C-alpha cells in the first residue's frame, strides 16, 4: 500500500498529516485535535471508509 495523503484519528475522526509511514504501515502518528499519539487509533482513509461503510 502506498503512503496515504493523511490518516484519520479514530478518537475524534479528524484527519492528520503528522505521521510516519514505513514498509506499508504507520509507525508514528499524532493528532493535533485531541493530542492522541496511539498508532492503533489511526486509520488510512481507505480503512476508515471500509470501517464506516459496512
Ligand atoms: Zn484526534
mmCIF file of the protein (N, C-alpha, C, O) and its ligand, coordinates in Angstrom:
data_MODEL
# 
_entry.id   MODEL 
# 
loop_
_entity.id 
_entity.type 
_entity.pdbx_number_of_molecules 
1 polymer     1 
2 non-polymer 1 
# 
_entity_poly.entity_id                      1 
_entity_poly.type                           'polypeptide(L)' 
_entity_poly.nstd_linkage                   no 
_entity_poly.nstd_monomer                   no 
_entity_poly.pdbx_seq_one_letter_code       
;(UNK)(UNK)(UNK)(UNK)(UNK)(UNK)(UNK)(UNK)(UNK)(UNK)(UNK)(UNK)(UNK)(UNK)(UNK)(UNK)
(UNK)(UNK)(UNK)(UNK)(UNK)(UNK)(UNK)(UNK)(UNK)(UNK)(UNK)(UNK)(UNK)(UNK)(UNK)(UNK)
(UNK)(UNK)(UNK)(UNK)(UNK)(UNK)(UNK)(UNK)(UNK)(UNK)(UNK)(UNK)(UNK)(UNK)(UNK)(UNK)
(UNK)(UNK)(UNK)(UNK)(UNK)(UNK)
;
_entity_poly.pdbx_seq_one_letter_code_can   XXXXXXXXXXXXXXXXXXXXXXXXXXXXXXXXXXXXXXXXXXXXXXXXXXXXXX 
_entity_poly.pdbx_strand_id                 A 
# 
loop_
_entity_poly_seq.entity_id 
_entity_poly_seq.num 
_entity_poly_seq.mon_id 
_entity_poly_seq.hetero 
1 1  UNK n 
1 2  UNK n 
1 3  UNK n 
1 4  UNK n 
1 5  UNK n 
1 6  UNK n 
1 7  UNK n 
1 8  UNK n 
1 9  UNK n 
1 10 UNK n 
1 11 UNK n 
1 12 UNK n 
1 13 UNK n 
1 14 UNK n 
1 15 UNK n 
1 16 UNK n 
1 17 UNK n 
1 18 UNK n 
1 19 UNK n 
1 20 UNK n 
1 21 UNK n 
1 22 UNK n 
1 23 UNK n 
1 24 UNK n 
1 25 UNK n 
1 26 UNK n 
1 27 UNK n 
1 28 UNK n 
1 29 UNK n 
1 30 UNK n 
1 31 UNK n 
1 32 UNK n 
1 33 UNK n 
1 34 UNK n 
1 35 UNK n 
1 36 UNK n 
1 37 UNK n 
1 38 UNK n 
1 39 UNK n 
1 40 UNK n 
1 41 UNK n 
1 42 UNK n 
1 43 UNK n 
1 44 UNK n 
1 45 UNK n 
1 46 UNK n 
1 47 UNK n 
1 48 UNK n 
1 49 UNK n 
1 50 UNK n 
1 51 UNK n 
1 52 UNK n 
1 53 UNK n 
1 54 UNK n 
# 
loop_
_struct_asym.id 
_struct_asym.entity_id 
A 1 
B 2 
# 
loop_
_chem_comp.id 
_chem_comp.type 
_chem_comp.mon_nstd_flag 
UNK 'L-peptide linking' . 
ZN  non-polymer         . 
# 
_pdbx_entity_nonpoly.entity_id   2 
_pdbx_entity_nonpoly.name        ? 
_pdbx_entity_nonpoly.comp_id     ZN 
# 
_pdbx_nonpoly_scheme.asym_id         B 
_pdbx_nonpoly_scheme.entity_id       2 
_pdbx_nonpoly_scheme.mon_id          ZN 
_pdbx_nonpoly_scheme.ndb_seq_num     1 
_pdbx_nonpoly_scheme.pdb_seq_num     101 
_pdbx_nonpoly_scheme.auth_seq_num    101 
_pdbx_nonpoly_scheme.pdb_mon_id      ZN 
_pdbx_nonpoly_scheme.auth_mon_id     ZN 
_pdbx_nonpoly_scheme.pdb_strand_id   A 
_pdbx_nonpoly_scheme.pdb_ins_code    . 
# 
loop_
_atom_site.group_PDB 
_atom_site.id 
_atom_site.type_symbol 
_atom_site.label_atom_id 
_atom_site.label_alt_id 
_atom_site.label_comp_id 
_atom_site.label_asym_id 
_atom_site.label_entity_id 
_atom_site.label_seq_id 
_atom_site.pdbx_PDB_ins_code 
_atom_site.Cartn_x 
_atom_site.Cartn_y 
_atom_site.Cartn_z 
_atom_site.occupancy 
_atom_site.B_iso_or_equiv 
_atom_site.pdbx_formal_charge 
_atom_site.auth_seq_id 
_atom_site.auth_comp_id 
_atom_site.auth_asym_id 
_atom_site.auth_atom_id 
_atom_site.pdbx_PDB_model_num 
ATOM   1   N  N  . UNK A 1 1  ? 0.847   -1.195 0.000  1.00 0.00 ? 1   UNK A N  1 
ATOM   2   C  CA . UNK A 1 1  ? 0.000   0.000  0.000  1.00 0.00 ? 1   UNK A CA 1 
ATOM   3   C  C  . UNK A 1 1  ? 0.887   1.252  0.000  1.00 0.00 ? 1   UNK A C  1 
ATOM   4   O  O  . UNK A 1 1  ? 1.877   1.331  0.728  1.00 0.00 ? 1   UNK A O  1 
ATOM   5   N  N  . UNK A 1 2  ? 0.515   2.206  -0.819 1.00 0.00 ? 2   UNK A N  1 
ATOM   6   C  CA . UNK A 1 2  ? 1.281   3.447  -0.891 1.00 0.00 ? 2   UNK A CA 1 
ATOM   7   C  C  . UNK A 1 2  ? 0.992   4.322  0.320  1.00 0.00 ? 2   UNK A C  1 
ATOM   8   O  O  . UNK A 1 2  ? -0.024  4.166  0.997  1.00 0.00 ? 2   UNK A O  1 
ATOM   9   N  N  . UNK A 1 3  ? 1.882   5.216  0.566  1.00 0.00 ? 3   UNK A N  1 
ATOM   10  C  CA . UNK A 1 3  ? 1.690   6.151  1.676  1.00 0.00 ? 3   UNK A CA 1 
ATOM   11  C  C  . UNK A 1 3  ? 0.449   7.005  1.402  1.00 0.00 ? 3   UNK A C  1 
ATOM   12  O  O  . UNK A 1 3  ? 0.351   7.653  0.360  1.00 0.00 ? 3   UNK A O  1 
ATOM   13  N  N  . UNK A 1 4  ? -0.499  6.999  2.349  1.00 0.00 ? 4   UNK A N  1 
ATOM   14  C  CA . UNK A 1 4  ? -1.702  7.813  2.141  1.00 0.00 ? 4   UNK A CA 1 
ATOM   15  C  C  . UNK A 1 4  ? -1.400  9.299  2.346  1.00 0.00 ? 4   UNK A C  1 
ATOM   16  O  O  . UNK A 1 4  ? -0.386  9.663  2.942  1.00 0.00 ? 4   UNK A O  1 
ATOM   17  N  N  . UNK A 1 5  ? -2.289  10.142 1.848  1.00 0.00 ? 5   UNK A N  1 
ATOM   18  C  CA . UNK A 1 5  ? -2.105  11.585 1.997  1.00 0.00 ? 5   UNK A CA 1 
ATOM   19  C  C  . UNK A 1 5  ? -2.243  12.011 3.456  1.00 0.00 ? 5   UNK A C  1 
ATOM   20  O  O  . UNK A 1 5  ? -1.583  12.939 3.923  1.00 0.00 ? 5   UNK A O  1 
ATOM   21  N  N  . UNK A 1 6  ? -3.115  11.305 4.153  1.00 0.00 ? 6   UNK A N  1 
ATOM   22  C  CA . UNK A 1 6  ? -3.347  11.639 5.551  1.00 0.00 ? 6   UNK A CA 1 
ATOM   23  C  C  . UNK A 1 6  ? -3.912  10.426 6.264  1.00 0.00 ? 6   UNK A C  1 
ATOM   24  O  O  . UNK A 1 6  ? -4.305  9.450  5.624  1.00 0.00 ? 6   UNK A O  1 
ATOM   25  N  N  . UNK A 1 7  ? -3.952  10.484 7.574  1.00 0.00 ? 7   UNK A N  1 
ATOM   26  C  CA . UNK A 1 7  ? -4.581  9.436  8.372  1.00 0.00 ? 7   UNK A CA 1 
ATOM   27  C  C  . UNK A 1 7  ? -5.773  10.034 9.096  1.00 0.00 ? 7   UNK A C  1 
ATOM   28  O  O  . UNK A 1 7  ? -5.862  11.249 9.272  1.00 0.00 ? 7   UNK A O  1 
ATOM   29  N  N  . UNK A 1 8  ? -6.684  9.173  9.512  1.00 0.00 ? 8   UNK A N  1 
ATOM   30  C  CA . UNK A 1 8  ? -7.835  9.639  10.269 1.00 0.00 ? 8   UNK A CA 1 
ATOM   31  C  C  . UNK A 1 8  ? -7.721  9.140  11.705 1.00 0.00 ? 8   UNK A C  1 
ATOM   32  O  O  . UNK A 1 8  ? -7.521  7.952  11.957 1.00 0.00 ? 8   UNK A O  1 
ATOM   33  N  N  . UNK A 1 9  ? -7.851  10.075 12.630 1.00 0.00 ? 9   UNK A N  1 
ATOM   34  C  CA . UNK A 1 9  ? -7.812  9.761  14.056 1.00 0.00 ? 9   UNK A CA 1 
ATOM   35  C  C  . UNK A 1 9  ? -9.169  9.200  14.462 1.00 0.00 ? 9   UNK A C  1 
ATOM   36  O  O  . UNK A 1 9  ? -10.194 9.859  14.289 1.00 0.00 ? 9   UNK A O  1 
ATOM   37  N  N  . UNK A 1 10 ? -9.176  7.990  14.998 1.00 0.00 ? 10  UNK A N  1 
ATOM   38  C  CA . UNK A 1 10 ? -10.447 7.367  15.372 1.00 0.00 ? 10  UNK A CA 1 
ATOM   39  C  C  . UNK A 1 10 ? -11.057 8.036  16.592 1.00 0.00 ? 10  UNK A C  1 
ATOM   40  O  O  . UNK A 1 10 ? -12.270 7.996  16.797 1.00 0.00 ? 10  UNK A O  1 
ATOM   41  N  N  . UNK A 1 11 ? -10.215 8.641  17.387 1.00 0.00 ? 11  UNK A N  1 
ATOM   42  C  CA . UNK A 1 11 ? -10.671 9.258  18.622 1.00 0.00 ? 11  UNK A CA 1 
ATOM   43  C  C  . UNK A 1 11 ? -11.595 10.441 18.352 1.00 0.00 ? 11  UNK A C  1 
ATOM   44  O  O  . UNK A 1 11 ? -12.629 10.589 19.004 1.00 0.00 ? 11  UNK A O  1 
ATOM   45  N  N  . UNK A 1 12 ? -11.220 11.286 17.386 1.00 0.00 ? 12  UNK A N  1 
ATOM   46  C  CA . UNK A 1 12 ? -12.022 12.481 17.090 1.00 0.00 ? 12  UNK A CA 1 
ATOM   47  C  C  . UNK A 1 12 ? -12.432 12.538 15.623 1.00 0.00 ? 12  UNK A C  1 
ATOM   48  O  O  . UNK A 1 12 ? -13.066 13.500 15.190 1.00 0.00 ? 12  UNK A O  1 
ATOM   49  N  N  . UNK A 1 13 ? -12.073 11.515 14.862 1.00 0.00 ? 13  UNK A N  1 
ATOM   50  C  CA . UNK A 1 13 ? -12.432 11.407 13.455 1.00 0.00 ? 13  UNK A CA 1 
ATOM   51  C  C  . UNK A 1 13 ? -11.953 12.598 12.630 1.00 0.00 ? 13  UNK A C  1 
ATOM   52  O  O  . UNK A 1 13 ? -12.623 13.025 11.690 1.00 0.00 ? 13  UNK A O  1 
ATOM   53  N  N  . UNK A 1 14 ? -10.796 13.124 12.992 1.00 0.00 ? 14  UNK A N  1 
ATOM   54  C  CA . UNK A 1 14 ? -10.198 14.221 12.239 1.00 0.00 ? 14  UNK A CA 1 
ATOM   55  C  C  . UNK A 1 14 ? -9.008  13.697 11.441 1.00 0.00 ? 14  UNK A C  1 
ATOM   56  O  O  . UNK A 1 14 ? -8.339  12.754 11.862 1.00 0.00 ? 14  UNK A O  1 
ATOM   57  N  N  . UNK A 1 15 ? -8.748  14.313 10.287 1.00 0.00 ? 15  UNK A N  1 
ATOM   58  C  CA . UNK A 1 15 ? -7.568  13.923 9.527  1.00 0.00 ? 15  UNK A CA 1 
ATOM   59  C  C  . UNK A 1 15 ? -6.311  14.519 10.143 1.00 0.00 ? 15  UNK A C  1 
ATOM   60  O  O  . UNK A 1 15 ? -6.337  15.623 10.686 1.00 0.00 ? 15  UNK A O  1 
ATOM   61  N  N  . UNK A 1 16 ? -5.217  13.783 10.053 1.00 0.00 ? 16  UNK A N  1 
ATOM   62  C  CA . UNK A 1 16 ? -3.945  14.330 10.494 1.00 0.00 ? 16  UNK A CA 1 
ATOM   63  C  C  . UNK A 1 16 ? -2.890  14.078 9.429  1.00 0.00 ? 16  UNK A C  1 
ATOM   64  O  O  . UNK A 1 16 ? -2.860  13.027 8.788  1.00 0.00 ? 16  UNK A O  1 
ATOM   65  N  N  . UNK A 1 17 ? -2.036  15.061 9.261  1.00 0.00 ? 17  UNK A N  1 
ATOM   66  C  CA . UNK A 1 17 ? -0.961  14.932 8.276  1.00 0.00 ? 17  UNK A CA 1 
ATOM   67  C  C  . UNK A 1 17 ? 0.374   14.667 8.962  1.00 0.00 ? 17  UNK A C  1 
ATOM   68  O  O  . UNK A 1 17 ? 1.416   14.572 8.313  1.00 0.00 ? 17  UNK A O  1 
ATOM   69  N  N  . UNK A 1 18 ? 0.323   14.552 10.273 1.00 0.00 ? 18  UNK A N  1 
ATOM   70  C  CA . UNK A 1 18 ? 1.542   14.339 11.046 1.00 0.00 ? 18  UNK A CA 1 
ATOM   71  C  C  . UNK A 1 18 ? 1.694   12.861 11.353 1.00 0.00 ? 18  UNK A C  1 
ATOM   72  O  O  . UNK A 1 18 ? 1.166   12.366 12.349 1.00 0.00 ? 18  UNK A O  1 
ATOM   73  N  N  . UNK A 1 19 ? 2.420   12.158 10.489 1.00 0.00 ? 19  UNK A N  1 
ATOM   74  C  CA . UNK A 1 19 ? 2.637   10.736 10.734 1.00 0.00 ? 19  UNK A CA 1 
ATOM   75  C  C  . UNK A 1 19 ? 3.843   10.239 9.966  1.00 0.00 ? 19  UNK A C  1 
ATOM   76  O  O  . UNK A 1 19 ? 4.279   10.843 8.986  1.00 0.00 ? 19  UNK A O  1 
ATOM   77  N  N  . UNK A 1 20 ? 4.370   9.122  10.436 1.00 0.00 ? 20  UNK A N  1 
ATOM   78  C  CA . UNK A 1 20 ? 5.493   8.465  9.774  1.00 0.00 ? 20  UNK A CA 1 
ATOM   79  C  C  . UNK A 1 20 ? 5.002   7.175  9.156  1.00 0.00 ? 20  UNK A C  1 
ATOM   80  O  O  . UNK A 1 20 ? 4.297   6.394  9.796  1.00 0.00 ? 20  UNK A O  1 
ATOM   81  N  N  . UNK A 1 21 ? 5.372   6.958  7.926  1.00 0.00 ? 21  UNK A N  1 
ATOM   82  C  CA . UNK A 1 21 ? 4.914   5.792  7.181  1.00 0.00 ? 21  UNK A CA 1 
ATOM   83  C  C  . UNK A 1 21 ? 6.132   4.998  6.744  1.00 0.00 ? 21  UNK A C  1 
ATOM   84  O  O  . UNK A 1 21 ? 7.049   5.551  6.137  1.00 0.00 ? 21  UNK A O  1 
ATOM   85  N  N  . UNK A 1 22 ? 6.150   3.711  7.046  1.00 0.00 ? 22  UNK A N  1 
ATOM   86  C  CA . UNK A 1 22 ? 7.287   2.883  6.648  1.00 0.00 ? 22  UNK A CA 1 
ATOM   87  C  C  . UNK A 1 22 ? 6.841   1.458  6.396  1.00 0.00 ? 22  UNK A C  1 
ATOM   88  O  O  . UNK A 1 22 ? 6.078   0.891  7.178  1.00 0.00 ? 22  UNK A O  1 
ATOM   89  N  N  . UNK A 1 23 ? 7.320   0.876  5.297  1.00 0.00 ? 23  UNK A N  1 
ATOM   90  C  CA . UNK A 1 23 ? 7.022   -0.524 4.964  1.00 0.00 ? 23  UNK A CA 1 
ATOM   91  C  C  . UNK A 1 23 ? 5.524   -0.812 5.028  1.00 0.00 ? 23  UNK A C  1 
ATOM   92  O  O  . UNK A 1 23 ? 5.089   -1.760 5.681  1.00 0.00 ? 23  UNK A O  1 
ATOM   93  N  N  . UNK A 1 24 ? 4.748   0.018  4.343  1.00 0.00 ? 24  UNK A N  1 
ATOM   94  C  CA . UNK A 1 24 ? 3.301   -0.193 4.238  1.00 0.00 ? 24  UNK A CA 1 
ATOM   95  C  C  . UNK A 1 24 ? 2.559   -0.121 5.566  1.00 0.00 ? 24  UNK A C  1 
ATOM   96  O  O  . UNK A 1 24 ? 1.483   -0.701 5.713  1.00 0.00 ? 24  UNK A O  1 
ATOM   97  N  N  . UNK A 1 25 ? 3.122   0.579  6.517  1.00 0.00 ? 25  UNK A N  1 
ATOM   98  C  CA . UNK A 1 25 ? 2.432   0.666  7.794  1.00 0.00 ? 25  UNK A CA 1 
ATOM   99  C  C  . UNK A 1 25 ? 2.733   1.990  8.493  1.00 0.00 ? 25  UNK A C  1 
ATOM   100 O  O  . UNK A 1 25 ? 3.719   2.660  8.186  1.00 0.00 ? 25  UNK A O  1 
ATOM   101 N  N  . UNK A 1 26 ? 1.881   2.345  9.420  1.00 0.00 ? 26  UNK A N  1 
ATOM   102 C  CA . UNK A 1 26 ? 2.084   3.556  10.215 1.00 0.00 ? 26  UNK A CA 1 
ATOM   103 C  C  . UNK A 1 26 ? 3.004   3.210  11.381 1.00 0.00 ? 26  UNK A C  1 
ATOM   104 O  O  . UNK A 1 26 ? 2.748   2.260  12.122 1.00 0.00 ? 26  UNK A O  1 
ATOM   105 N  N  . UNK A 1 27 ? 4.060   3.974  11.539 1.00 0.00 ? 27  UNK A N  1 
ATOM   106 C  CA . UNK A 1 27 ? 4.920   3.703  12.689 1.00 0.00 ? 27  UNK A CA 1 
ATOM   107 C  C  . UNK A 1 27 ? 4.790   4.799  13.749 1.00 0.00 ? 27  UNK A C  1 
ATOM   108 O  O  . UNK A 1 27 ? 5.125   4.584  14.914 1.00 0.00 ? 27  UNK A O  1 
ATOM   109 N  N  . UNK A 1 28 ? 4.307   5.961  13.346 1.00 0.00 ? 28  UNK A N  1 
ATOM   110 C  CA . UNK A 1 28 ? 4.109   7.049  14.301 1.00 0.00 ? 28  UNK A CA 1 
ATOM   111 C  C  . UNK A 1 28 ? 3.007   7.961  13.787 1.00 0.00 ? 28  UNK A C  1 
ATOM   112 O  O  . UNK A 1 28 ? 2.918   8.209  12.585 1.00 0.00 ? 28  UNK A O  1 
ATOM   113 N  N  . UNK A 1 29 ? 2.172   8.459  14.682 1.00 0.00 ? 29  UNK A N  1 
ATOM   114 C  CA . UNK A 1 29 ? 1.130   9.391  14.259 1.00 0.00 ? 29  UNK A CA 1 
ATOM   115 C  C  . UNK A 1 29 ? 0.782   10.302 15.425 1.00 0.00 ? 29  UNK A C  1 
ATOM   116 O  O  . UNK A 1 29 ? 0.913   9.934  16.593 1.00 0.00 ? 29  UNK A O  1 
ATOM   117 N  N  . UNK A 1 30 ? 0.340   11.490 15.075 1.00 0.00 ? 30  UNK A N  1 
ATOM   118 C  CA . UNK A 1 30 ? -0.047  12.451 16.103 1.00 0.00 ? 30  UNK A CA 1 
ATOM   119 C  C  . UNK A 1 30 ? -1.251  13.255 15.629 1.00 0.00 ? 30  UNK A C  1 
ATOM   120 O  O  . UNK A 1 30 ? -1.271  13.745 14.500 1.00 0.00 ? 30  UNK A O  1 
ATOM   121 N  N  . UNK A 1 31 ? -2.251  13.388 16.491 1.00 0.00 ? 31  UNK A N  1 
ATOM   122 C  CA . UNK A 1 31 ? -3.432  14.179 16.175 1.00 0.00 ? 31  UNK A CA 1 
ATOM   123 C  C  . UNK A 1 31 ? -3.357  15.505 16.920 1.00 0.00 ? 31  UNK A C  1 
ATOM   124 O  O  . UNK A 1 31 ? -3.265  15.550 18.147 1.00 0.00 ? 31  UNK A O  1 
ATOM   125 N  N  . UNK A 1 32 ? -3.401  16.590 16.138 1.00 0.00 ? 32  UNK A N  1 
ATOM   126 C  CA . UNK A 1 32 ? -3.334  17.929 16.755 1.00 0.00 ? 32  UNK A CA 1 
ATOM   127 C  C  . UNK A 1 32 ? -4.622  18.283 17.477 1.00 0.00 ? 32  UNK A C  1 
ATOM   128 O  O  . UNK A 1 32 ? -4.626  19.122 18.377 1.00 0.00 ? 32  UNK A O  1 
ATOM   129 N  N  . UNK A 1 33 ? -5.722  17.638 17.078 1.00 0.00 ? 33  UNK A N  1 
ATOM   130 C  CA . UNK A 1 33 ? -7.032  17.992 17.635 1.00 0.00 ? 33  UNK A CA 1 
ATOM   131 C  C  . UNK A 1 33 ? -7.185  17.449 19.062 1.00 0.00 ? 33  UNK A C  1 
ATOM   132 O  O  . UNK A 1 33 ? -7.528  18.188 19.985 1.00 0.00 ? 33  UNK A O  1 
ATOM   133 N  N  . UNK A 1 34 ? -6.925  16.153 19.225 1.00 0.00 ? 34  UNK A N  1 
ATOM   134 C  CA . UNK A 1 34 ? -7.143  15.542 20.537 1.00 0.00 ? 34  UNK A CA 1 
ATOM   135 C  C  . UNK A 1 34 ? -5.834  15.082 21.182 1.00 0.00 ? 34  UNK A C  1 
ATOM   136 O  O  . UNK A 1 34 ? -5.846  14.467 22.249 1.00 0.00 ? 34  UNK A O  1 
ATOM   137 N  N  . UNK A 1 35 ? -4.709  15.381 20.532 1.00 0.00 ? 35  UNK A N  1 
ATOM   138 C  CA . UNK A 1 35 ? -3.345  15.059 21.003 1.00 0.00 ? 35  UNK A CA 1 
ATOM   139 C  C  . UNK A 1 35 ? -3.095  13.559 21.164 1.00 0.00 ? 35  UNK A C  1 
ATOM   140 O  O  . UNK A 1 35 ? -2.164  13.154 21.860 1.00 0.00 ? 35  UNK A O  1 
ATOM   141 N  N  . UNK A 1 36 ? -3.917  12.745 20.526 1.00 0.00 ? 36  UNK A N  1 
ATOM   142 C  CA . UNK A 1 36 ? -3.682  11.305 20.560 1.00 0.00 ? 36  UNK A CA 1 
ATOM   143 C  C  . UNK A 1 36 ? -2.417  10.967 19.785 1.00 0.00 ? 36  UNK A C  1 
ATOM   144 O  O  . UNK A 1 36 ? -2.154  11.543 18.729 1.00 0.00 ? 36  UNK A O  1 
ATOM   145 N  N  . UNK A 1 37 ? -1.641  10.037 20.310 1.00 0.00 ? 37  UNK A N  1 
ATOM   146 C  CA . UNK A 1 37 ? -0.486  9.559  19.551 1.00 0.00 ? 37  UNK A CA 1 
ATOM   147 C  C  . UNK A 1 37 ? -0.373  8.042  19.585 1.00 0.00 ? 37  UNK A C  1 
ATOM   148 O  O  . UNK A 1 37 ? 0.699   7.471  19.387 1.00 0.00 ? 37  UNK A O  1 
ATOM   149 N  N  . UNK A 1 38 ? -1.513  7.405  19.844 1.00 0.00 ? 38  UNK A N  1 
ATOM   150 C  CA . UNK A 1 38 ? -1.574  5.947  19.793 1.00 0.00 ? 38  UNK A CA 1 
ATOM   151 C  C  . UNK A 1 38 ? -1.710  5.517  18.333 1.00 0.00 ? 38  UNK A C  1 
ATOM   152 O  O  . UNK A 1 38 ? -2.713  5.815  17.685 1.00 0.00 ? 38  UNK A O  1 
ATOM   153 N  N  . UNK A 1 39 ? -0.713  4.828  17.827 1.00 0.00 ? 39  UNK A N  1 
ATOM   154 C  CA . UNK A 1 39 ? -0.722  4.421  16.419 1.00 0.00 ? 39  UNK A CA 1 
ATOM   155 C  C  . UNK A 1 39 ? -1.963  3.588  16.092 1.00 0.00 ? 39  UNK A C  1 
ATOM   156 O  O  . UNK A 1 39 ? -2.507  3.669  14.991 1.00 0.00 ? 39  UNK A O  1 
ATOM   157 N  N  . UNK A 1 40 ? -2.395  2.793  17.060 1.00 0.00 ? 40  UNK A N  1 
ATOM   158 C  CA . UNK A 1 40 ? -3.572  1.943  16.857 1.00 0.00 ? 40  UNK A CA 1 
ATOM   159 C  C  . UNK A 1 40 ? -4.844  2.752  16.602 1.00 0.00 ? 40  UNK A C  1 
ATOM   160 O  O  . UNK A 1 40 ? -5.822  2.235  16.060 1.00 0.00 ? 40  UNK A O  1 
ATOM   161 N  N  . UNK A 1 41 ? -4.818  4.007  16.993 1.00 0.00 ? 41  UNK A N  1 
ATOM   162 C  CA . UNK A 1 41 ? -6.011  4.835  16.885 1.00 0.00 ? 41  UNK A CA 1 
ATOM   163 C  C  . UNK A 1 41 ? -6.103  5.598  15.566 1.00 0.00 ? 41  UNK A C  1 
ATOM   164 O  O  . UNK A 1 41 ? -6.967  6.461  15.405 1.00 0.00 ? 41  UNK A O  1 
ATOM   165 N  N  . UNK A 1 42 ? -5.218  5.284  14.626 1.00 0.00 ? 42  UNK A N  1 
ATOM   166 C  CA . UNK A 1 42 ? -5.239  5.979  13.346 1.00 0.00 ? 42  UNK A CA 1 
ATOM   167 C  C  . UNK A 1 42 ? -5.451  4.992  12.206 1.00 0.00 ? 42  UNK A C  1 
ATOM   168 O  O  . UNK A 1 42 ? -4.884  3.899  12.193 1.00 0.00 ? 42  UNK A O  1 
ATOM   169 N  N  . UNK A 1 43 ? -6.283  5.404  11.246 1.00 0.00 ? 43  UNK A N  1 
ATOM   170 C  CA . UNK A 1 43 ? -6.552  4.575  10.076 1.00 0.00 ? 43  UNK A CA 1 
ATOM   171 C  C  . UNK A 1 43 ? -6.266  5.374  8.810  1.00 0.00 ? 43  UNK A C  1 
ATOM   172 O  O  . UNK A 1 43 ? -6.332  6.603  8.802  1.00 0.00 ? 43  UNK A O  1 
ATOM   173 N  N  . UNK A 1 44 ? -5.945  4.646  7.738  1.00 0.00 ? 44  UNK A N  1 
ATOM   174 C  CA . UNK A 1 44 ? -5.858  5.300  6.433  1.00 0.00 ? 44  UNK A CA 1 
ATOM   175 C  C  . UNK A 1 44 ? -7.287  5.624  5.994  1.00 0.00 ? 44  UNK A C  1 
ATOM   176 O  O  . UNK A 1 44 ? -8.237  5.014  6.484  1.00 0.00 ? 44  UNK A O  1 
ATOM   177 N  N  . UNK A 1 45 ? -7.444  6.580  5.075  1.00 0.00 ? 45  UNK A N  1 
ATOM   178 C  CA . UNK A 1 45 ? -8.792  6.916  4.592  1.00 0.00 ? 45  UNK A CA 1 
ATOM   179 C  C  . UNK A 1 45 ? -9.515  5.686  4.038  1.00 0.00 ? 45  UNK A C  1 
ATOM   180 O  O  . UNK A 1 45 ? -10.720 5.538  4.242  1.00 0.00 ? 45  UNK A O  1 
ATOM   181 N  N  . UNK A 1 46 ? -8.798  4.809  3.342  1.00 0.00 ? 46  UNK A N  1 
ATOM   182 C  CA . UNK A 1 46 ? -9.422  3.604  2.794  1.00 0.00 ? 46  UNK A CA 1 
ATOM   183 C  C  . UNK A 1 46 ? -9.940  2.689  3.897  1.00 0.00 ? 46  UNK A C  1 
ATOM   184 O  O  . UNK A 1 46 ? -11.057 2.179  3.821  1.00 0.00 ? 46  UNK A O  1 
ATOM   185 N  N  . UNK A 1 47 ? -9.121  2.489  4.917  1.00 0.00 ? 47  UNK A N  1 
ATOM   186 C  CA . UNK A 1 47 ? -9.533  1.634  6.024  1.00 0.00 ? 47  UNK A CA 1 
ATOM   187 C  C  . UNK A 1 47 ? -10.707 2.252  6.776  1.00 0.00 ? 47  UNK A C  1 
ATOM   188 O  O  . UNK A 1 47 ? -11.612 1.556  7.235  1.00 0.00 ? 47  UNK A O  1 
ATOM   189 N  N  . UNK A 1 48 ? -10.666 3.569  6.888  1.00 0.00 ? 48  UNK A N  1 
ATOM   190 C  CA . UNK A 1 48 ? -11.756 4.256  7.603  1.00 0.00 ? 48  UNK A CA 1 
ATOM   191 C  C  . UNK A 1 48 ? -13.073 4.113  6.839  1.00 0.00 ? 48  UNK A C  1 
ATOM   192 O  O  . UNK A 1 48 ? -14.118 3.846  7.432  1.00 0.00 ? 48  UNK A O  1 
ATOM   193 N  N  . UNK A 1 49 ? -13.010 4.295  5.515  1.00 0.00 ? 49  UNK A N  1 
ATOM   194 C  CA . UNK A 1 49 ? -14.196 4.115  4.677  1.00 0.00 ? 49  UNK A CA 1 
ATOM   195 C  C  . UNK A 1 49 ? -14.764 2.712  4.835  1.00 0.00 ? 49  UNK A C  1 
ATOM   196 O  O  . UNK A 1 49 ? -15.977 2.530  4.942  1.00 0.00 ? 49  UNK A O  1 
ATOM   197 N  N  . UNK A 1 50 ? -13.863 1.708  4.848  1.00 0.00 ? 50  UNK A N  1 
ATOM   198 C  CA . UNK A 1 50 ? -14.297 0.324  4.973  1.00 0.00 ? 50  UNK A CA 1 
ATOM   199 C  C  . UNK A 1 50 ? -14.971 0.108  6.328  1.00 0.00 ? 50  UNK A C  1 
ATOM   200 O  O  . UNK A 1 50 ? -15.937 -0.647 6.446  1.00 0.00 ? 50  UNK A O  1 
ATOM   201 N  N  . UNK A 1 51 ? -14.448 0.776  7.330  1.00 0.00 ? 51  UNK A N  1 
ATOM   202 C  CA . UNK A 1 51 ? -14.973 0.612  8.688  1.00 0.00 ? 51  UNK A CA 1 
ATOM   203 C  C  . UNK A 1 51 ? -16.377 1.206  8.812  1.00 0.00 ? 51  UNK A C  1 
ATOM   204 O  O  . UNK A 1 51 ? -17.280 0.562  9.346  1.00 0.00 ? 51  UNK A O  1 
ATOM   205 N  N  . UNK A 1 52 ? -16.559 2.424  8.321  1.00 0.00 ? 52  UNK A N  1 
ATOM   206 C  CA . UNK A 1 52 ? -17.864 3.077  8.483  1.00 0.00 ? 52  UNK A CA 1 
ATOM   207 C  C  . UNK A 1 52 ? -18.839 2.703  7.380  1.00 0.00 ? 52  UNK A C  1 
ATOM   208 O  O  . UNK A 1 52 ? -20.044 2.923  7.507  1.00 0.00 ? 52  UNK A O  1 
ATOM   209 N  N  . UNK A 1 53 ? -18.316 2.135  6.290  1.00 0.00 ? 53  UNK A N  1 
ATOM   210 C  CA . UNK A 1 53 ? -19.162 1.806  5.152  1.00 0.00 ? 53  UNK A CA 1 
ATOM   211 C  C  . UNK A 1 53 ? -19.915 0.493  5.312  1.00 0.00 ? 53  UNK A C  1 
ATOM   212 O  O  . UNK A 1 53 ? -20.850 0.209  4.563  1.00 0.00 ? 53  UNK A O  1 
ATOM   213 N  N  . UNK A 1 54 ? -19.509 -0.296 6.280  1.00 0.00 ? 54  UNK A N  1 
ATOM   214 C  CA . UNK A 1 54 ? -20.125 -1.612 6.420  1.00 0.00 ? 54  UNK A CA 1 
ATOM   215 C  C  . UNK A 1 54 ? -21.343 -1.573 7.354  1.00 0.00 ? 54  UNK A C  1 
ATOM   216 O  O  . UNK A 1 54 ? -21.980 -2.602 7.582  1.00 0.00 ? 54  UNK A O  1 
HETATM 217 ZN ZN . ZN  B 2 .  ? -7.804  13.025 17.300 1.00 0.00 ? 101 ZN  A ZN 1 
# 
